[in-house]
Amino acid sequence: MTTNNNYGVLLVNLGTPDAPTTAGVKHFLAEFLHDKRVVDMTRWLWCPILHGIILPIRSPKVAKLYQSVWMDEGSPLMVYSRRQQQALQQTLNIPVALGMTYGEPSIQSGLQLLKQQGCKQILVLPLYPQYSATTTAAVFDRIAKELKTVPELPELRFVNHYYDHPDYIAALAQSAETFWAERGKPDYLLCSYHGIPQRYADNGDPYPDHCHQTTVLLAESLDMPREKMSMSYQSIFGREEWLKPYTEATIKSLAEKGIKRLDVMCPAFSVDCLETLEEIAEQCKEVFIEAGGKEFNLIPCLNDNPAHILMMESLIKQHTQGW
């Protein structure tokens, strides 16, 4: 692609195994869980646990979960991220590359692709609406690492977060309203966010504040009474305390309190992935039904929904002003 602009966009998401196999998952988890931003334990303590216990035990289990959600075109996270990249490149008519913090296509390959297309200025857009050191900062670390040996650095701009961006909130609200127009409204709406250890928040990670603000703004946009809507945290891992309330316990409690239809949204996820399609739509649905609930729905992530692409387009234009 050739344009008159010297700038391009690097979209970044977390990443995904290349295949829903034990080997594919093991390779991916090894890279992911080695990152000090994700697990900050002392290496000599953590590495034996990771390689001796976690990877051998979890990899075959997680591979089976991936098999249950794998699409014809590949991993859902990759399929939807690629669609986002293609849609943005088409609407903006500038180079847009995709990079993953872990796995392929790598951040390095994304930067290389933009360089080959003549980009002297790069906007990095991590697809995490709410900032966390475990996700957004991990992208920054990887960018810095990849550029360490580059003789001529591109001019960089970095999107830190967009948890309260009006177009993001509007896209979430529209997604829920479209879903309800087809299926009717639920008794209760739960916003489930990916969890992080409580200790990280205590040490200054603003992630829970961002999640709370997104929920408040979404409730206002939907005109949803607060007694019919709340938030929780999912994907808890290990033994230490994570941000609360936990999603699974919240869902069980709602069913026990007499909520018959529960809809769940996952606003921290830019695209549907294992954590939404399997953990929420399958595992949490089972918990809800077993506890006495009747109907459970996952409202899909924004994925390549036109309102989401418009929001990303608006964000990119805002952050590339003057280029």
C-alpha positions as CSV (number, residue, x, y, z in Angstrom):
1,M,0.0,0.0,0.0
2,T,1.3,3.4,-0.9
3,T,-0.2,6.6,0.5
4,N,0.9,10.3,1.0
5,N,1.0,9.7,4.7
6,N,4.2,8.7,6.5
7,Y,2.3,7.2,9.4
8,G,0.7,3.9,10.2
9,V,-1.1,2.1,13.0
10,L,0.0,-1.0,15.0
11,L,-3.0,-2.7,16.6
12,V,-1.9,-4.9,19.4
13,N,-3.8,-7.7,21.2
14,L,-2.6,-10.3,23.8
15,G,-2.2,-13.2,21.4
16,T,-3.3,-16.8,21.1
17,P,-1.9,-20.3,20.4
18,D,-1.3,-21.1,16.7
19,A,-3.2,-24.3,17.1
20,P,-5.6,-25.8,19.7
21,T,-3.1,-28.5,20.6
22,T,-1.2,-29.2,23.8
23,A,2.1,-28.2,22.1
24,G,0.6,-25.0,20.7
25,V,-0.9,-24.0,24.0
26,K,2.2,-24.9,26.0
27,H,4.4,-22.7,23.7
28,F,2.0,-19.8,24.0
29,L,1.5,-20.0,27.8
30,A,5.3,-20.3,28.4
31,E,5.8,-17.0,26.7
32,F,2.8,-15.3,28.3
33,L,3.5,-16.5,31.9
34,H,7.2,-15.7,31.6
35,D,6.4,-12.0,31.4
36,K,7.2,-10.2,34.7
37,R,4.3,-7.8,34.0
38,V,1.9,-10.8,34.1
39,V,3.5,-12.8,37.0
40,D,6.0,-10.7,39.1
41,M,7.3,-13.6,41.2
42,T,11.1,-14.0,41.6
43,R,12.3,-16.0,38.6
44,W,14.1,-18.7,40.5
45,L,10.9,-19.4,42.4
46,W,8.5,-19.0,39.5
47,C,10.3,-20.8,36.6
48,P,10.4,-24.3,38.3
49,I,6.7,-24.0,39.2
50,L,5.8,-22.8,35.6
51,H,7.8,-25.5,33.8
52,G,7.5,-28.3,36.3
53,I,3.8,-28.0,37.3
54,I,1.7,-25.4,35.5
55,L,2.6,-26.0,31.8
56,P,2.5,-29.8,31.9
57,I,-0.8,-29.8,33.8
58,R,-2.7,-26.9,32.3
59,S,-1.6,-27.1,28.6
60,P,-3.6,-30.3,27.7
61,K,-6.7,-28.9,29.6
62,V,-6.5,-25.5,28.0
63,A,-6.0,-27.1,24.5
64,K,-9.3,-28.9,25.0
65,L,-11.1,-25.7,25.8
66,Y,-9.6,-24.0,22.7
67,Q,-10.9,-26.9,20.6
68,S,-14.4,-26.1,21.8
69,V,-14.3,-22.5,20.5
70,W,-11.9,-22.8,17.5
71,M,-13.3,-21.4,14.3
72,D,-12.7,-22.6,10.7
73,E,-10.4,-19.6,10.1
74,G,-8.5,-20.1,13.4
75,S,-8.6,-18.9,17.0
76,P,-11.5,-16.5,17.6
77,L,-9.1,-13.8,19.0
78,M,-7.0,-13.9,15.9
79,V,-9.9,-14.1,13.4
80,Y,-11.7,-11.0,14.9
81,S,-8.4,-9.0,15.4
82,R,-7.5,-9.6,11.8
83,R,-11.0,-8.5,10.7
84,Q,-10.6,-5.3,12.8
85,Q,-7.2,-4.6,11.1
86,Q,-8.6,-5.1,7.6
87,A,-11.6,-3.0,8.2
88,L,-9.5,-0.1,9.6
89,Q,-7.0,-0.3,6.8
90,Q,-9.8,0.0,4.3
91,T,-11.7,2.9,6.0
92,L,-8.6,4.9,6.9
93,N,-6.6,4.1,3.8
94,I,-3.3,4.0,5.8
95,P,-1.1,1.1,6.7
96,V,-2.6,-0.8,9.7
97,A,-0.6,-3.8,11.0
98,L,-1.5,-6.3,13.6
99,G,0.9,-7.5,16.3
100,M,0.5,-9.8,19.4
101,T,2.3,-9.3,22.6
102,Y,2.7,-13.1,22.8
103,G,2.8,-15.5,19.8
104,E,2.3,-14.6,16.1
105,P,2.1,-12.2,14.3
106,S,4.6,-10.7,16.7
107,I,4.9,-7.0,17.6
108,Q,8.3,-7.2,15.8
109,S,6.7,-8.4,12.6
110,G,4.0,-5.6,12.8
111,L,6.7,-2.9,13.3
112,Q,8.7,-4.4,10.4
113,L,5.7,-4.4,8.1
114,L,5.0,-0.7,8.8
115,K,8.6,0.2,8.2
116,Q,8.5,-1.6,4.8
117,Q,5.5,0.5,3.9
118,G,7.4,3.7,4.6
119,C,5.9,4.6,8.0
120,K,8.1,7.1,9.9
121,Q,5.5,7.7,12.5
122,I,3.6,4.9,14.3
123,L,0.5,5.0,16.5
124,V,0.4,2.0,18.8
125,L,-3.1,1.0,19.8
126,P,-3.3,-1.7,22.4
127,L,-6.8,-3.2,22.3
128,Y,-7.3,-2.9,26.0
129,P,-9.9,-0.2,26.9
130,Q,-9.0,-0.2,30.6
131,Y,-5.3,0.3,31.3
132,S,-3.4,-2.3,33.3
133,A,0.3,-2.9,33.7
134,T,-0.4,-6.5,33.0
135,T,-1.6,-5.7,29.5
136,T,-1.1,-2.2,28.2
137,A,2.3,-1.7,29.9
138,A,3.4,-5.2,28.6
139,V,2.8,-3.9,25.1
140,F,5.0,-0.8,25.8
141,D,7.8,-3.1,27.2
142,R,7.7,-5.2,24.1
143,I,7.8,-2.2,21.7
144,A,10.8,-0.8,23.6
145,K,12.6,-4.1,23.5
146,E,12.0,-4.5,19.7
147,L,13.3,-1.0,19.0
148,K,16.5,-1.3,21.1
149,T,18.6,-2.4,18.2
150,V,17.0,-0.2,15.5
151,P,19.3,2.5,14.2
152,E,16.5,5.0,13.3
153,L,13.5,5.0,15.6
154,P,10.1,5.9,14.3
155,E,8.2,8.7,16.0
156,L,5.8,6.9,18.4
157,R,2.5,7.7,19.9
158,F,0.8,5.3,22.3
159,V,-2.8,5.0,23.3
160,N,-2.9,4.4,27.0
161,H,-6.6,3.6,27.4
162,Y,-10.1,4.4,26.1
163,Y,-12.3,3.1,28.9
164,D,-14.3,6.3,29.0
165,H,-14.3,7.3,25.4
166,P,-17.8,8.4,24.4
167,D,-17.7,6.3,21.2
168,Y,-16.6,3.2,23.1
169,I,-19.4,3.6,25.6
170,A,-21.9,4.2,22.8
171,A,-20.7,1.1,20.9
172,L,-21.1,-1.1,24.1
173,A,-24.6,0.4,24.7
174,Q,-25.6,-0.2,21.1
175,S,-24.4,-3.7,21.2
176,A,-26.6,-4.5,24.3
177,E,-29.6,-2.7,22.9
178,T,-29.3,-4.5,19.6
179,F,-29.1,-7.8,21.4
180,W,-32.2,-6.9,23.6
181,A,-34.2,-5.7,20.6
182,E,-34.0,-9.3,19.3
183,R,-34.3,-11.2,22.5
184,G,-36.0,-8.9,25.1
185,K,-34.4,-7.4,28.2
186,P,-32.8,-9.5,31.0
187,D,-33.6,-9.4,34.7
188,Y,-30.0,-8.4,35.3
189,L,-26.9,-7.3,33.4
190,L,-23.4,-8.3,34.6
191,C,-20.3,-6.7,33.3
192,S,-17.4,-9.2,33.7
193,Y,-13.8,-7.9,33.4
194,H,-10.6,-9.9,33.3
195,G,-9.2,-10.0,36.8
196,I,-5.7,-9.1,38.1
197,P,-4.2,-9.8,41.6
198,Q,-5.5,-7.3,44.2
199,R,-1.8,-6.7,45.1
200,Y,-1.2,-5.1,41.7
201,A,-4.1,-2.6,42.3
202,D,-2.8,-1.9,45.8
203,N,0.6,-1.0,44.2
204,G,-1.0,1.6,41.9
205,D,-2.5,-0.2,38.9
206,P,-5.5,1.9,38.0
207,Y,-7.3,-1.0,36.3
208,P,-10.2,-1.4,38.8
209,D,-11.0,2.3,38.7
210,H,-11.1,2.2,34.9
211,C,-13.4,-0.9,35.0
212,H,-15.7,0.8,37.5
213,Q,-15.9,4.0,35.4
214,T,-16.8,2.0,32.2
215,T,-19.6,0.3,34.1
216,V,-21.0,3.5,35.5
217,L,-20.9,5.2,32.1
218,L,-22.5,2.2,30.4
219,A,-25.3,2.0,33.0
220,E,-26.0,5.7,32.4
221,S,-26.0,5.2,28.6
222,L,-28.4,2.3,28.9
223,D,-30.5,4.0,31.5
224,M,-30.1,0.8,33.6
225,P,-31.1,0.9,37.3
226,R,-28.0,0.0,39.4
227,E,-30.0,-2.6,41.2
228,K,-30.2,-4.5,37.9
229,M,-26.6,-4.2,36.9
230,S,-23.2,-4.7,38.5
231,M,-19.6,-5.7,37.7
232,S,-17.3,-8.6,38.6
233,Y,-13.9,-10.1,37.7
234,Q,-13.2,-13.3,35.9
235,S,-10.2,-15.6,34.9
236,I,-8.8,-15.9,38.4
237,F,-5.5,-17.8,38.5
238,G,-3.4,-19.1,41.4
239,R,-4.0,-18.8,45.2
240,E,-3.5,-15.2,46.0
241,E,-6.4,-12.8,46.3
242,W,-7.6,-11.1,43.1
243,L,-9.9,-8.2,42.4
244,K,-13.4,-8.9,43.8
245,P,-16.2,-9.7,43.4
246,Y,-15.4,-12.9,41.4
247,T,-17.6,-13.5,38.4
248,E,-18.4,-17.1,39.1
249,A,-19.5,-16.5,42.7
250,T,-21.5,-13.4,41.6
251,I,-23.4,-15.4,39.0
252,K,-24.2,-18.2,41.5
253,S,-25.4,-15.6,44.0
254,L,-27.6,-13.9,41.4
255,A,-29.3,-17.2,40.5
256,E,-29.8,-18.0,44.2
257,K,-31.4,-14.6,44.8
258,G,-34.0,-15.4,42.1
259,I,-32.6,-13.8,39.0
260,K,-34.1,-16.0,36.2
261,R,-32.5,-14.4,33.1
262,L,-28.9,-13.1,33.3
263,D,-27.0,-11.4,30.4
264,V,-23.3,-10.9,30.7
265,M,-21.0,-8.4,28.8
266,C,-17.2,-8.5,28.8
267,P,-16.2,-4.8,28.2
268,A,-12.5,-5.4,28.8
269,F,-12.2,-7.7,25.8
270,S,-12.0,-6.1,22.4
271,V,-12.8,-9.4,20.7
272,D,-14.4,-12.7,21.7
273,C,-11.9,-15.2,22.8
274,L,-11.5,-18.3,25.1
275,E,-12.3,-16.2,28.2
276,T,-15.7,-15.1,26.8
277,L,-16.8,-17.9,24.5
278,E,-15.8,-20.8,26.9
279,E,-15.3,-19.4,30.4
280,I,-18.4,-17.2,30.3
281,A,-20.7,-18.7,27.7
282,E,-20.1,-22.3,28.8
283,Q,-18.7,-22.6,32.3
284,C,-20.5,-19.7,33.9
285,K,-23.8,-20.6,32.1
286,E,-23.5,-24.0,33.7
287,V,-23.0,-22.4,37.2
288,F,-26.0,-20.2,36.7
289,I,-28.4,-22.9,35.6
290,E,-27.2,-25.3,38.3
291,A,-27.9,-22.6,40.9
292,G,-31.5,-22.2,39.8
293,G,-31.3,-19.7,36.9
294,K,-33.3,-20.3,33.7
295,E,-31.7,-18.3,30.8
296,F,-28.1,-17.1,30.5
297,N,-26.8,-15.1,27.5
298,L,-23.3,-13.8,26.6
299,I,-23.7,-10.5,24.7
300,P,-20.9,-10.8,22.1
301,C,-17.8,-8.6,22.4
302,L,-17.6,-5.6,20.0
303,N,-15.4,-7.6,17.6
304,D,-15.6,-6.0,14.0
305,N,-19.0,-4.5,14.7
306,P,-19.3,-1.3,12.6
307,A,-19.8,0.9,15.7
308,H,-16.5,-0.5,17.1
309,I,-14.6,0.1,13.9
310,L,-15.9,3.7,13.9
311,M,-14.8,4.1,17.5
312,M,-11.3,2.9,16.7
313,E,-11.2,5.1,13.6
314,S,-12.2,8.1,15.8
315,L,-9.5,7.2,18.4
316,I,-6.8,6.8,15.6
317,K,-7.7,10.2,14.1
318,Q,-7.7,11.9,17.5
319,H,-4.2,10.5,18.3
320,T,-2.6,11.1,14.9
321,Q,-3.6,14.8,14.7
322,G,-0.7,16.8,13.2
323,W,0.8,13.8,11.4
